[in-house]
Amino acid sequence: MGANTDDGFIVESQAQPAEEGRAATLMVFLVLASDETEALGLVEADHPGLEHRISSSGPEIKAQAARLGIEPGTYRQI
């Protein structure tokens, strides 16, 4: 991928429950970024303290981001 090419990423962010027996909270974000590091960094900046991971990436996700009007270097919760 070239420096001027953005790609789409699905980032899953999970918060561990405060109380035992409760389910963990999972948030899913559609991110348009130049690479995995930027994608994770964008979400981490607004949601610190959660566990973030890339669950998927590729041109089909980039196309979905474009349909939703997501600009490069931004994300939207889905």
Secondary structure as a PSIPRED ss2 file (coil, helix, strand):
# PSIPRED VFORMAT (PSIPRED V4.0)

   1 M C   1.000  0.000  0.000
   2 G C   1.000  0.000  0.000
   3 A C   1.000  0.000  0.000
   4 N C   1.000  0.000  0.000
   5 T C   1.000  0.000  0.000
   6 D C   1.000  0.000  0.000
   7 D E   0.000  0.000  1.000
   8 G E   0.000  0.000  1.000
   9 F E   0.000  0.000  1.000
  10 I E   0.000  0.000  1.000
  11 V E   0.000  0.000  1.000
  12 E E   0.000  0.000  1.000
  13 S E   0.000  0.000  1.000
  14 Q E   0.000  0.000  1.000
  15 A E   0.000  0.000  1.000
  16 Q C   1.000  0.000  0.000
  17 P C   1.000  0.000  0.000
  18 A C   1.000  0.000  0.000
  19 E C   1.000  0.000  0.000
  20 E C   1.000  0.000  0.000
  21 G C   1.000  0.000  0.000
  22 R C   1.000  0.000  0.000
  23 A C   1.000  0.000  0.000
  24 A C   1.000  0.000  0.000
  25 T E   0.000  0.000  1.000
  26 L E   0.000  0.000  1.000
  27 M E   0.000  0.000  1.000
  28 V E   0.000  0.000  1.000
  29 F E   0.000  0.000  1.000
  30 L E   0.000  0.000  1.000
  31 V E   0.000  0.000  1.000
  32 L E   0.000  0.000  1.000
  33 A E   0.000  0.000  1.000
  34 S C   1.000  0.000  0.000
  35 D C   1.000  0.000  0.000
  36 E H   0.000  1.000  0.000
  37 T H   0.000  1.000  0.000
  38 E H   0.000  1.000  0.000
  39 A H   0.000  1.000  0.000
  40 L H   0.000  1.000  0.000
  41 G H   0.000  1.000  0.000
  42 L H   0.000  1.000  0.000
  43 V H   0.000  1.000  0.000
  44 E H   0.000  1.000  0.000
  45 A H   0.000  1.000  0.000
  46 D H   0.000  1.000  0.000
  47 H C   1.000  0.000  0.000
  48 P C   1.000  0.000  0.000
  49 G C   1.000  0.000  0.000
  50 L C   1.000  0.000  0.000
  51 E E   0.000  0.000  1.000
  52 H E   0.000  0.000  1.000
  53 R E   0.000  0.000  1.000
  54 I E   0.000  0.000  1.000
  55 S E   0.000  0.000  1.000
  56 S E   0.000  0.000  1.000
  57 S E   0.000  0.000  1.000
  58 G E   0.000  0.000  1.000
  59 P H   0.000  1.000  0.000
  60 E H   0.000  1.000  0.000
  61 I H   0.000  1.000  0.000
  62 K H   0.000  1.000  0.000
  63 A H   0.000  1.000  0.000
  64 Q H   0.000  1.000  0.000
  65 A H   0.000  1.000  0.000
  66 A H   0.000  1.000  0.000
  67 R H   0.000  1.000  0.000
  68 L C   1.000  0.000  0.000
  69 G C   1.000  0.000  0.000
  70 I C   1.000  0.000  0.000
  71 E C   1.000  0.000  0.000
  72 P C   1.000  0.000  0.000
  73 G C   1.000  0.000  0.000
  74 T E   0.000  0.000  1.000
  75 Y E   0.000  0.000  1.000
  76 R E   0.000  0.000  1.000
  77 Q E   0.000  0.000  1.000
  78 I C   1.000  0.000  0.000
